[in-house]
Amino acid sequence: MRLRNVKNKEEILSNSKYFITNPFTYKGNWNSLFKNNNPIYIEIGMGKGKFIIENAIKYPNINFIGIEKYDSVIARALPKIPPNLNNLFIIRIDALDIDNVFSKEIDRIYLNFSDPWPKVRHSMRRLSSKIFLSKYDFIFKNKKTIYMRTDNKDLYIYSLISFSEHGYKLKEISFDLHNDKKDLITTEYEDKFTSLNLPIYAVIVEIDT
Ligand SMILES: C[S@@+](CC[C@H](N)C(=O)[O-])C[C@H]1O[C@@H](n2cnc3c(N)ncnc32)[C@H](O)[C@@H]1O
């Protein structure tokens, strides 16, 4: 995501009760931070946060954690969160570290409009590559469930193959999500692509354990 630097980003992050400064200390204990045993859903690469914030508002009995690599992007998301949510936290990590932050406690992963990394030599940087899928194995509680959306057909096809090769069952495949489903909570990128009448590709994949 190309985003101009936010000058007071450190201040925005450190003043927000939703931003967790040292997420590594909560590994295996995220439910204690939420003070309940509700399911935990994470979005990896949340961008400016529209999707995860709207989900947290709509589903108070689900705990949400937004994951993003860049301070400047997080600084755009935090001010949008209403003051009294108790089911949402935001963390800054590279997804490569995800298995150092969570252990057997995640119920669902959202991958929304992940960077496509089109060059073959960069394919292992894709969040649906086998490197990441192997890391996700350590963080799921029971059933492994990933919800993916993208505008990028090549990334979509690559991901369907990668998920299948890793043992995931492809549950709901859509080559035009907004034609197939209504009343969706959307992301910032999604709104941009749908306003241009571009199709959104989506899939839900699962492994029962
Ligand atoms: C194309 S944007 C999509 C943002 C948002 N999900 C949306 O749909 O509007 C991808 C986001 O993923 C973040 N990202 C990419 N690789 C990441 C990684 N390895 N770990 C954490 N965040 C990552 C980027 O910083 C960027 O904000």
The ligand as an ORCA input file, in Angstrom:
! r2SCAN-3c Opt
* xyz 0 1
  C      -3.086     -4.070     -0.912
  S      -3.229     -3.621      0.741
  C      -4.867     -4.145      1.190
  C      -5.352     -3.511      2.455
  C      -6.747     -3.954      2.929
  N      -6.763     -5.363      3.291
  C      -7.790     -3.665      1.913
  O      -8.295     -4.608      1.289
  O      -8.144     -2.483      1.723
  C      -2.205     -4.841      1.529
  C      -1.842     -4.490      2.963
  O      -1.155     -5.570      3.542
  C      -0.047     -5.094      4.285
  N       0.952     -6.159      4.293
  C       1.594     -6.661      3.210
  N       2.446     -7.630      3.555
  C       2.332     -7.757      4.908
  C       2.968     -8.593      5.856
  N       3.914     -9.487      5.481
  N       2.629     -8.463      7.145
  C       1.693     -7.555      7.529
  N       1.056     -6.726      6.667
  C       1.373     -6.828      5.374
  C       0.413     -3.862      3.526
  O       1.160     -2.973      4.320
  C      -0.917     -3.272      3.076
  O      -1.447     -2.374      4.024
*
